[in-house]
Amino acid sequence: MELTVETAGLSVNHEYGLTDSVVGTKYVLFKETERRPGIAGSFELKLPTGDESRGLGSGEFDYDLRLRAQKAWSWFTAIGNAGYAVVTDPEYGGVTTSMENVWLLSFAQEYQIAKRTKLLSELYFVSREEPGEPNRLAANIGFKHKLRTNLTVHAAIGKSVRDGNRGGPDLRVYAGLKWEFGAPWKR
């Protein structure tokens, strides 16, 4: 079982600030073995904490379901995610706008560089929320550092990999804490 709280700094169309925050949980369905990747399911709730007037948040709650896979080989770990987010139609000035639900695909890697520190890289695709807008294809690089046995801090920076930052973001800065705990019924 895992509990996450996330927020990110984002630069979109020359507006910079904190985005909507996310709280989530992940449950391991199949533990990783020598021959098989670990498989987990997760649920995330996006909280409307970003400034919607500056394009940094939606002002609405969104719900995200993901299927996650992970396989480690010595100092290298491959991570894949496939997800679907139910996006709430936001209201601007009393008018409800139509948004599209979002698909997410990502492939990430972790490289163990020290006992408690890993370097991270990620390439991800996110379908558009707004009809007619471009889909996002972007990349991040960062690190993950274990503060305690069950508490990890991670940070990353990234941007769109498409010409002219099409689909955004111009710049994405992420920082998060991850607290892992055992399920109470397994003690």
N, C-alpha and C positions, 0 to 999 in steps of 0.2 A: 504494500500500500504506500502511496506517496501523496503528499500535499504540496502544491506549488502556489506561490504568489508572484506575479510578474508585472513589470511595467517597463516601458521603453521610451527613450527620447527619440523623436522623429523629426526629420526635415522634409516637408512636402511643399512644393511650390513656394519655396523661400519662407515658409512658416516653420518655426522650430518650437518644440515644447514636449511635454509628456503626453503620451497617448493614453487610451483607455487601459485600465489594469485588468488582469486576468487572475482568477483563482481557479484551481483545478485539482483533480485527483486522478491517480492512475492505479490500476489494479493489474498485477501480473497474472495472466491466464495460464501461460506455460513458461516455466523457468528455462533459461538457456542451458543447453547441454553441449558436450563436445561436438555433436553432430547436427544439432538443431538450434536455430536462433530462439531467443526469448521472445514471447509474444505477449503484448499487454493491450488493454483497452483503457481509454481515458475519457473523462468528461471535463470540460472547461466552461466557466461562466465569465463572459466579458462584462466588466462593470463600467458604466458610463462616467469615467473620471477625466477623460481628455476634453479639451476645449473644442466643442463642435463648431463654433463660429469661425475657428481658424483652420478647420479641416483636420484636426488632430484627434477627434473622437466622434462618435455617432450620437451620443446622448441617449442611447438605448442599450438594453441588455441583449447579448447574443449568446447562443449555446453551441458548443463545439464537441463533436464526437470524433475520436481518432482510434485507429488501429495502428499499433506501433510494433516494430520488430528491431531486434538488436543482436549482433553476434560479434564476440571478441576473439581475436587471435593475438596472443602475446601482448604487444604494446599498441596494437591497432584495433579499433572497434568501428564497425559499420552500423549505421542506424537509418531505418526507413520509417516514414510516417505517411499515412493516407488518412485524410479527414474530410468531414463535411460540417459546415457551420450553418445553423439556422439564423439568419440575419433579420432582426426586427426592422420594420419600415419606420424610419424616423419621421418626426414631424417638425417642419420648419415654418414658423410664422402661422401656425394653425393649419398648414397644408401637409398631408401625409405624402411622402415620396415613396416610390416603388424601388425596392432594393432586391437584388438577387441573392439567393443562398450561395455559399462559397465552397468550392472544392480546394483541397490543399494536398500537395505531394511534395515530399522533401527527402533528400538524401544527405546525411551528415556523417562526418568522420570524427573520431577522437584519437589523439596520438598521445600516449603516456610519455611525458618528458621528465617527470620526477615522481617520487613516491606518492605525493598528494596532489599533483598538478597535471592537467591534460590540456593540450592545444585542441581547438575545435575548428572545423570548417563545415559549411553547409551550402547547398544549392537548393532553392525551393521555388515552387510554382504555386500561385494563388489565383484562382479565377476572380474575375471582376465582381464587385458588389453593385456598382451602378451600371445600368444598361447603357451600352454604347462605349463604355470606357475600356481601355486595354487591360488585358490580364497582366499579372506581375510575374516576372522571372528575376530573381535576385539571389545574392550570395552574402554570407556572413563569415567572418573569422573572429576567433576569440579564445577564451580560456575557461577552464573549470578548476576550482581549487577547493579541496576538502578542508574545512575549518575544524570539524570534529567528525567523529565516526558517522553520524547521521545528518550532518549539516554541511551543505556545499554552496559556495557562491560561484556564479558564472557571469561573464560579461562578454559582449560581442559587438562588433561594428560591421556594417554592411551597406550595400546599395544595390540598385537595379543593375543588371548586366545587359540590358537592352540599350540600343542607341538612344542618346538623349534622355536616359533614365525613364524611358517610356514604361508606364505602368507603376513607376515609383518603386521604392522611395529614392529620393535624392541622397539621403543619408539616414541610417538607422543605427541607434545606439541602444543596446539592451543591457540591463543588469537585473539579476534575480537571485533569490535564495531558494534552495531546495532542501526540505526537511523530509527524511525518510524514516518511517516507523513501521514496526511489525503490527500485523492485525491482532487485535486483542483476543480473538478467539483461537489464535495459534500459540498462545503463551503456555 
